[in-house]
């Protein structure tokens, strides 16, 4: 890709980017949220058209007008937010748009299942082709997306934040699969913020900062600290600086909670814990051990079977979401698109989702657009949402990391008694992660109770004061973060016992 330029209105997203990748290599694309990484790859995949610049594949000048043209040039892309039909089977999703047919135009499902099974075994991506997407874990859904690209003959795979939704075990398997694909001659471009994975998996990495090339390096020649500094343009402090917690009165009290999933299976089984003002409780655990159902029960998104949930001593169990919010609870949800934002709304409208009826934003049922935009602009500046003049932009135009900042700005500026943060740094760059961790600690130091649910064990260890480990729907231990280590927590997460 040579001298690639792209503007969205007055926002210059890409400025003369040069990017080249060798066949059979794994190449990381690094940069802060909003640096232009996904935009560059969306141009390569034909979702966007560059304003200026050229693209060459195997030395040949090509014009990629659409994803269909990209697929014809053997380019496949797995997006950060998967593009699968939940009610379709694996096979139906993989062959969608490229169906195998037999007589009278009927879809030949038997042949498709055979071919997809053969392909999955060939690349070590074994999967049940007859299973529905809605019944699969996120890691397996990602495998479907990769197989979908390979099924269409992809020689170059673009992966946007591929490990953001995976558990540690799934990440290890993913890295093994990617190395196998590269050995088979596939070219892999990986947009990521996880520098340890770049070091473990990638041959090269290109750093983009604010839409401009910074450098392309061999990953063996630089350490994580150096790569992080190149990404953000300043020295970063790894780890979280915080003073010891000074907990006070109980803010959240959960007793003997039992919660079923949509199929009636018990996913939270007799859970009890409390969080006091001025402390952060981290919930650690392998994905699908009841964390999702626990948070949904606390926020009244899911009915409980029995137990008690009290905020400031007041029972809120099985009431309403509005009651939870009015009781002083703010939530940074796990899925920002499904639960955190209305994608067609502007940034300003999303920042006021909870307070739009209040003055000065609304009077006699009429909304004050100037006051709303002014409020949103102030928050965008405070939380470094890019571009800074984004108040009237549709939130879908922002990068994933900046969308996350909009949610964090809204939820923390609401002065909550309890802040629930679920995977708050998913998809964020190292600079933004540092900032989010600082915000969580600031909330604690202001006397707020913080419930942090994360699959990132290092995040839990760095940020939390106490750690509750969930396994098979139960809290198997609550330990002081300063008195434990990752080995002990990891053992508890897999059903083992304390040292």
C-alpha positions as CSV (number, residue, x, y, z in Angstrom):
1,X,0.0,0.0,0.0
2,X,1.7,3.2,-1.2
3,X,1.0,6.8,-0.1
4,X,-2.5,5.9,1.2
5,X,-4.6,8.9,2.2
6,X,-8.1,8.9,3.6
7,X,-10.3,11.8,5.0
8,X,-13.6,11.7,6.7
9,X,-14.9,15.2,6.3
10,X,-12.3,17.5,8.0
11,X,-10.7,14.6,9.9
12,X,-7.5,13.5,8.1
13,X,-7.4,9.8,9.2
14,X,-4.6,8.5,7.0
15,X,-1.7,10.7,5.8
16,X,0.5,9.1,3.1
17,X,0.7,5.7,4.7
18,X,3.1,3.1,3.2
19,X,2.6,-0.5,4.3
20,X,4.0,-3.7,2.9
21,X,3.8,-7.3,4.0
22,X,5.7,-10.3,2.9
23,X,4.1,-13.7,1.9
24,X,4.0,-16.3,4.7
25,X,4.7,-13.8,7.5
26,X,2.7,-12.6,10.5
27,X,2.7,-8.8,10.5
28,X,1.3,-6.7,13.4
29,X,-0.3,-3.3,12.8
30,X,0.2,-1.3,16.0
31,X,-1.2,2.1,17.1
32,X,-3.4,3.9,19.5
33,X,-7.2,3.8,19.2
34,X,-8.1,6.1,16.4
35,X,-4.6,6.0,14.8
36,X,-6.1,4.7,11.5
37,X,-5.2,1.0,11.7
38,X,-8.7,-0.4,11.0
39,X,-9.4,2.3,8.4
40,X,-6.2,1.2,6.5
41,X,-7.3,-2.4,6.6
42,X,-10.8,-1.6,5.6
43,X,-9.3,0.1,2.5
44,X,-7.4,-3.1,1.7
45,X,-10.6,-5.1,2.1
46,X,-12.6,-2.8,0.0
47,X,-15.0,-1.4,2.6
48,X,-13.5,2.1,2.2
49,X,-12.0,3.6,-0.9
50,X,-8.7,5.6,-0.4
51,X,-8.8,9.3,-1.5
52,X,-5.2,8.9,-2.8
53,X,-2.6,6.2,-3.1
54,X,-2.1,2.8,-4.7
55,X,-2.3,-0.9,-3.8
56,X,-0.1,-3.6,-5.2
57,X,-0.6,-7.4,-4.8
58,X,2.3,-9.6,-5.9
59,X,3.7,-6.5,-7.7
60,X,0.5,-5.9,-9.6
61,X,-1.4,-2.6,-9.3
62,X,-5.0,-3.4,-8.3
63,X,-8.1,-1.4,-7.6
64,X,-10.2,-2.8,-4.7
65,X,-13.7,-1.3,-5.0
66,X,-15.5,-3.7,-2.7
67,X,-15.0,-6.7,-0.4
68,X,-16.1,-8.9,-3.3
69,X,-13.1,-7.6,-5.3
70,X,-10.8,-8.1,-2.3
71,X,-12.0,-11.7,-2.0
72,X,-11.3,-12.2,-5.7
73,X,-7.7,-11.1,-4.9
74,X,-7.6,-13.7,-2.1
75,X,-7.9,-11.3,0.8
76,X,-10.1,-12.2,3.8
77,X,-10.9,-10.1,6.9
78,X,-12.1,-11.1,10.4
79,X,-13.6,-8.0,12.0
80,X,-13.4,-7.2,15.7
81,X,-17.1,-7.6,16.0
82,X,-18.0,-10.8,14.2
83,X,-20.3,-10.7,11.2
84,X,-22.1,-14.0,11.6
85,X,-25.8,-14.9,11.6
86,X,-26.5,-16.2,15.1
87,X,-29.5,-18.5,14.1
88,X,-27.5,-20.1,11.2
89,X,-25.3,-23.1,11.6
90,X,-21.5,-23.0,11.2
91,X,-21.8,-24.4,7.6
92,X,-24.6,-22.0,6.6
93,X,-22.5,-19.0,7.8
94,X,-19.3,-20.2,6.1
95,X,-20.8,-20.8,2.7
96,X,-23.2,-17.8,2.8
97,X,-22.9,-16.1,-0.5
98,X,-20.8,-19.0,-1.9
99,X,-23.3,-21.8,-1.6
100,X,-22.7,-25.2,-3.2
101,X,-25.8,-26.3,-5.2
102,X,-27.1,-29.4,-6.8
103,X,-30.0,-30.1,-9.1
104,X,-32.7,-27.4,-9.4
105,X,-30.5,-24.9,-7.5
106,X,-30.9,-26.7,-4.1
107,X,-28.1,-26.1,-1.6
108,X,-26.0,-29.2,-1.2
109,X,-25.5,-29.2,2.6
110,X,-23.9,-32.6,2.8
111,X,-21.1,-31.7,0.4
112,X,-20.7,-28.3,2.1
113,X,-20.3,-30.0,5.5
114,X,-17.8,-32.4,4.1
115,X,-15.7,-29.7,2.5
116,X,-15.8,-27.4,5.5
117,X,-14.9,-30.3,7.8
118,X,-12.0,-31.2,5.6
119,X,-10.8,-27.6,5.5
120,X,-11.1,-27.3,9.3
121,X,-9.0,-30.4,9.9
122,X,-6.4,-29.3,7.3
123,X,-5.7,-26.1,9.3
124,X,-6.2,-27.5,12.8
125,X,-9.4,-25.5,13.2
126,X,-11.7,-28.4,14.1
127,X,-15.4,-27.5,14.5
128,X,-18.9,-28.9,14.5
129,X,-20.4,-27.7,11.2
130,X,-24.0,-28.4,12.2
131,X,-23.9,-26.3,15.4
132,X,-25.7,-22.9,15.6
133,X,-23.6,-19.8,16.1
134,X,-25.7,-18.7,19.0
135,X,-24.8,-21.8,20.9
136,X,-21.1,-21.4,20.5
137,X,-18.4,-19.7,22.7
138,X,-16.8,-16.6,21.3
139,X,-13.5,-18.4,20.6
140,X,-15.3,-20.9,18.4
141,X,-17.2,-18.1,16.6
142,X,-13.9,-16.5,15.7
143,X,-12.7,-19.9,14.3
144,X,-15.8,-19.8,12.1
145,X,-14.9,-16.4,10.8
146,X,-11.4,-17.6,9.9
147,X,-12.7,-20.7,8.2
148,X,-15.2,-18.5,6.3
149,X,-12.2,-16.5,4.8
150,X,-10.2,-19.6,4.1
151,X,-13.2,-21.3,2.4
152,X,-13.3,-18.4,0.0
153,X,-9.6,-19.0,-0.9
154,X,-8.0,-16.3,1.2
155,X,-4.2,-16.2,1.0
156,X,-4.0,-12.9,3.0
157,X,-5.9,-12.8,6.3
158,X,-6.6,-9.5,8.1
159,X,-7.5,-10.0,11.8
160,X,-8.8,-7.0,13.7
161,X,-8.2,-7.3,17.5
162,X,-8.4,-11.1,17.2
163,X,-7.6,-12.0,20.8
164,X,-9.7,-9.2,22.4
165,X,-12.6,-11.7,23.1
166,X,-10.6,-14.8,23.8
167,X,-9.7,-16.5,27.1
168,X,-6.0,-17.2,27.9
169,X,-6.5,-20.8,26.9
170,X,-8.1,-19.8,23.6
171,X,-5.3,-17.2,22.9
172,X,-2.7,-19.9,23.1
173,X,-4.6,-22.1,20.7
174,X,-5.2,-19.1,18.4
175,X,-1.4,-18.3,18.3
176,X,-0.7,-21.9,17.4
177,X,-3.2,-21.9,14.6
178,X,-1.8,-18.7,13.2
179,X,1.7,-20.0,13.1
180,X,0.5,-23.1,11.3
181,X,-1.3,-20.9,8.7
182,X,1.9,-18.9,8.2
183,X,3.9,-22.0,7.7
184,X,1.5,-23.1,5.0
185,X,2.2,-19.8,3.2
186,X,-0.7,-17.7,4.3
187,X,0.0,-14.0,5.0
188,X,-1.5,-12.7,8.2
189,X,-2.0,-9.0,9.2
190,X,-3.0,-8.6,12.8
191,X,-4.4,-5.4,14.2
192,X,-3.7,-5.6,18.0
193,X,-2.7,-3.7,21.1
194,X,-1.4,-6.7,23.0
195,X,2.4,-6.3,22.9
196,X,3.2,-9.6,24.5
197,X,1.3,-11.4,21.8
198,X,3.1,-9.3,19.1
199,X,6.4,-10.4,20.6
200,X,5.3,-14.1,20.8
201,X,3.6,-14.4,17.4
202,X,4.6,-11.7,14.9
203,X,7.6,-11.5,12.6
204,X,7.3,-7.8,11.9
205,X,5.2,-4.9,13.1
206,X,4.4,-1.5,11.7
207,X,3.6,1.4,14.0
208,X,1.0,4.1,13.0
209,X,0.5,7.2,15.1
210,X,-2.3,9.7,14.4
211,X,-2.6,8.5,10.8
212,X,1.1,8.6,9.9
213,X,3.8,5.9,9.5
214,X,6.2,5.8,12.4
215,X,8.4,2.7,11.8
216,X,8.3,-0.9,10.6
217,X,10.5,-3.2,12.6
218,X,11.4,-6.8,13.2
219,X,9.7,-7.7,16.5
220,X,12.8,-9.5,17.8
221,X,14.7,-6.2,17.8
222,X,12.5,-4.3,20.2
223,X,11.0,-5.0,23.6
224,X,7.4,-4.3,24.7
225,X,8.3,-1.0,26.4
226,X,10.0,0.3,23.3
227,X,7.0,-0.7,21.1
228,X,4.6,0.9,23.5
229,X,6.6,4.2,23.5
230,X,6.6,4.3,19.7
231,X,2.8,3.7,19.7
232,X,1.9,6.6,22.0
233,X,4.9,8.9,21.5
234,X,5.8,9.0,25.2
235,X,7.2,6.8,28.0
236,X,4.6,4.5,29.6
237,X,4.5,3.2,33.1
238,X,3.5,-0.5,33.0
239,X,1.5,-1.5,36.1
240,X,-0.9,0.6,38.2
241,X,0.1,3.2,40.7
242,X,-2.2,3.3,43.6
243,X,-2.1,3.7,47.4
244,X,-3.6,1.1,49.7
245,X,-7.5,1.0,49.8
246,X,-9.3,2.6,52.6
247,X,-12.7,0.8,52.5
248,X,-15.7,2.2,54.4
249,X,-19.4,1.3,54.4
250,X,-20.8,-1.6,52.4
251,X,-22.2,-0.4,49.0
252,X,-23.1,-3.8,47.3
253,X,-24.1,-6.9,49.2
254,X,-24.9,-10.1,47.4
255,X,-26.1,-13.1,49.4
256,X,-26.8,-16.7,48.3
257,X,-27.5,-15.7,44.8
258,X,-28.8,-18.3,42.3
259,X,-29.3,-17.3,38.6
260,X,-30.2,-19.5,35.6
261,X,-29.3,-18.9,32.0
262,X,-31.8,-18.7,29.1
263,X,-32.0,-22.5,29.0
264,X,-32.9,-22.8,32.7
265,X,-29.4,-24.1,33.6
266,X,-28.0,-22.8,36.9
267,X,-25.1,-20.5,36.1
268,X,-24.7,-18.7,39.4
269,X,-24.8,-21.1,42.3
270,X,-25.1,-19.6,45.8
271,X,-22.8,-16.7,45.3
272,X,-22.1,-14.3,48.2
273,X,-19.8,-11.3,48.5
274,X,-19.8,-7.6,49.4
275,X,-18.0,-4.5,48.1
276,X,-17.4,-1.5,50.3
277,X,-16.9,2.2,49.4
278,X,-13.3,2.8,48.5
279,X,-12.3,-0.6,47.3
280,X,-12.2,-2.5,44.0
281,X,-13.3,-6.1,43.9
282,X,-12.1,-8.0,40.9
283,X,-13.9,-11.1,39.6
284,X,-11.5,-13.5,37.9
285,X,-12.4,-16.6,36.1
286,X,-12.3,-18.4,32.7
287,X,-15.1,-17.2,30.5
288,X,-18.6,-18.7,30.9
289,X,-18.3,-19.6,34.5
290,X,-21.2,-17.4,35.5
291,X,-19.7,-13.9,35.4
292,X,-22.1,-12.7,32.7
293,X,-25.2,-14.0,34.5
294,X,-23.9,-12.5,37.8
295,X,-23.6,-9.0,36.3
296,X,-26.9,-9.3,34.5
297,X,-28.6,-10.2,37.8
298,X,-27.0,-7.2,39.7
299,X,-28.1,-4.8,36.9
300,X,-31.6,-6.4,36.7
301,X,-31.1,-7.5,33.1
302,X,-31.8,-11.1,34.2
303,X,-34.2,-12.5,36.8
304,X,-32.7,-14.4,39.8
305,X,-34.1,-17.6,41.2
306,X,-33.3,-16.8,44.8
307,X,-30.9,-14.8,47.0
308,X,-30.5,-11.1,47.8
309,X,-28.9,-8.1,46.0
310,X,-28.7,-4.9,48.1
311,X,-27.3,-1.5,47.1
312,X,-26.7,0.8,50.1
313,X,-28.8,-1.6,52.1
314,X,-31.8,-1.5,49.8
315,X,-33.0,-4.6,48.0
316,X,-33.0,-4.3,44.2
317,X,-33.2,-7.9,43.2
318,X,-35.6,-8.5,40.3
319,X,-36.7,-4.8,40.1
320,X,-36.0,-2.7,37.0
321,X,-33.0,-1.3,35.2
322,X,-34.2,2.2,36.0
323,X,-34.3,1.4,39.7
324,X,-30.7,0.1,39.5
325,X,-29.6,3.3,37.9
326,X,-31.5,5.5,40.3
327,X,-29.9,3.5,43.2
328,X,-26.5,4.8,42.1
329,X,-25.2,2.1,39.9
330,X,-23.3,2.8,36.6
331,X,-22.2,0.0,34.3
332,X,-19.5,-0.3,31.6
333,X,-20.9,-3.3,29.7
334,X,-19.0,-6.1,28.2
335,X,-20.3,-5.6,24.6
336,X,-20.2,-1.9,23.8
337,X,-22.2,-2.3,20.6
338,X,-25.0,-4.5,21.9
339,X,-25.4,-3.0,25.4
340,X,-23.4,0.3,25.7
341,X,-24.2,2.4,22.7
342,X,-26.9,3.3,20.1
343,X,-24.8,3.2,17.0
344,X,-27.0,5.5,14.9
345,X,-27.0,8.2,17.6
346,X,-24.4,10.9,17.9
347,X,-21.6,10.9,20.4
348,X,-23.5,13.6,22.3
349,X,-26.7,11.7,22.4
350,X,-24.9,8.6,23.6
351,X,-23.3,10.5,26.4
352,X,-26.7,11.7,27.6
353,X,-28.6,8.4,27.4
354,X,-29.2,8.4,31.1
355,X,-29.6,12.1,31.8
356,X,-31.4,13.5,28.7
357,X,-34.5,14.4,30.7
358,X,-32.6,16.5,33.3
359,X,-31.9,20.2,33.2
360,X,-30.1,21.9,31.5
361,X,-30.3,19.3,28.8
362,X,-34.1,19.2,28.6
363,X,-36.9,21.6,29.6
364,X,-40.6,21.1,29.2
365,X,-39.9,18.0,27.1
366,X,-37.7,19.9,24.6
367,X,-34.0,19.0,24.4
368,X,-31.4,21.7,24.4
369,X,-29.0,20.7,21.7
370,X,-26.4,23.4,22.5
371,X,-26.2,22.3,26.1
372,X,-26.0,18.7,25.1
373,X,-23.2,19.3,22.6
374,X,-21.3,21.5,25.0
375,X,-21.5,18.8,27.7
376,X,-20.3,16.1,25.3
377,X,-17.5,18.3,24.0
378,X,-16.2,18.8,27.5
379,X,-16.3,15.1,28.2
380,X,-14.6,14.2,24.9
381,X,-11.8,16.6,25.8
382,X,-11.5,15.2,29.4
383,X,-11.5,11.6,28.3
384,X,-9.4,12.2,25.1
385,X,-12.1,10.9,22.7
386,X,-10.8,11.3,19.2
387,X,-11.5,13.3,17.1
388,X,-12.1,15.9,19.8
389,X,-14.8,17.7,17.8
390,X,-16.9,14.5,17.7
391,X,-20.1,15.7,19.6
392,X,-22.3,15.6,16.5
393,X,-20.6,12.6,14.8
394,X,-22.5,9.3,14.8
395,X,-20.8,7.2,17.4
396,X,-20.4,4.4,14.8
397,X,-17.8,6.6,13.0
398,X,-15.4,6.4,16.0
399,X,-12.9,3.6,16.4
400,X,-13.7,0.8,18.9
401,X,-11.4,2.2,21.5
402,X,-12.9,5.7,21.3
403,X,-16.4,4.2,21.5
404,X,-15.3,2.6,24.7
405,X,-14.1,6.0,26.0
406,X,-17.6,7.5,25.3
407,X,-19.1,4.8,27.6
408,X,-16.5,5.3,30.3
409,X,-17.0,9.1,30.2
410,X,-20.8,8.7,30.5
411,X,-20.8,6.1,33.3
412,X,-18.1,7.7,35.5
413,X,-19.3,11.3,35.1
414,X,-22.6,10.1,36.6
415,X,-21.1,10.1,40.1
416,X,-22.1,6.5,40.9
417,X,-22.0,4.8,44.3
418,X,-21.2,1.5,42.5
419,X,-19.3,1.3,39.2
420,X,-19.5,-2.1,37.5
421,X,-16.8,-2.4,34.8
422,X,-17.0,-5.5,32.6
423,X,-14.0,-6.0,30.3
424,X,-13.4,-2.2,30.4
425,X,-10.1,-2.3,28.4
426,X,-11.1,-4.8,25.7
427,X,-9.8,-3.6,22.4
428,X,-7.9,-0.6,23.9
429,X,-4.3,0.4,23.2
430,X,-1.7,0.4,26.0
431,X,-2.1,4.2,26.6
432,X,-5.8,4.0,26.8
433,X,-5.6,0.9,29.1
434,X,-3.3,2.9,31.4
435,X,-5.9,5.7,31.5
436,X,-8.8,3.4,32.2
437,X,-7.0,1.8,35.1
438,X,-6.3,5.3,36.4
439,X,-10.0,6.2,36.2
440,X,-11.0,3.0,38.1
441,X,-8.5,3.8,40.9
442,X,-9.7,7.4,40.9
443,X,-13.3,6.2,41.4
444,X,-12.2,4.0,44.3
445,X,-10.3,6.9,45.9
446,X,-13.4,9.1,45.6
447,X,-15.2,6.6,47.9
448,X,-16.9,4.7,45.2
449,X,-17.3,0.9,45.2
450,X,-15.9,-0.7,42.0
451,X,-16.8,-4.2,40.7
452,X,-14.2,-5.2,38.0
453,X,-15.0,-8.3,35.9
454,X,-12.2,-9.2,33.5
455,X,-10.7,-12.2,31.7
456,X,-7.3,-10.4,31.7
457,X,-5.7,-11.9,34.9
458,X,-2.9,-9.3,34.8
459,X,-5.6,-6.5,34.8
460,X,-7.3,-8.0,37.8
461,X,-4.0,-8.4,39.7
462,X,-2.9,-4.8,38.9
463,X,-6.2,-3.0,39.6
464,X,-8.2,-4.9,42.2
465,X,-7.8,-4.7,46.0
466,X,-9.6,-8.0,46.5
467,X,-10.1,-10.8,44.0
468,X,-13.1,-13.1,43.9
469,X,-12.5,-16.2,41.8
470,X,-15.4,-17.8,40.0
471,X,-15.5,-21.4,38.9
472,X,-18.5,-23.4,37.7
473,X,-20.9,-20.7,39.0
474,X,-19.5,-20.4,42.5
475,X,-17.0,-18.1,44.1
476,X,-14.3,-20.5,45.2
477,X,-12.2,-17.9,47.1
478,X,-11.9,-14.2,47.9
479,X,-8.3,-13.2,48.4
480,X,-6.3,-10.1,49.0
481,X,-4.7,-9.0,45.7
482,X,-1.5,-8.0,47.5
483,X,-1.2,-11.4,49.2
484,X,-1.6,-13.7,46.1
485,X,0.0,-14.2,42.7
486,X,-1.1,-15.2,39.2
487,X,-0.2,-18.9,39.8
488,X,-2.5,-19.2,42.7
489,X,-5.4,-17.3,41.0
490,X,-4.9,-19.4,37.8
491,X,-5.1,-22.6,39.8
492,X,-8.3,-21.4,41.5
493,X,-9.8,-20.4,38.1
494,X,-9.4,-24.0,36.9
495,X,-11.0,-25.6,40.0
496,X,-7.8,-26.1,42.0
497,X,-7.4,-25.1,45.7
498,X,-5.4,-22.3,47.4
499,X,-1.7,-22.9,48.1
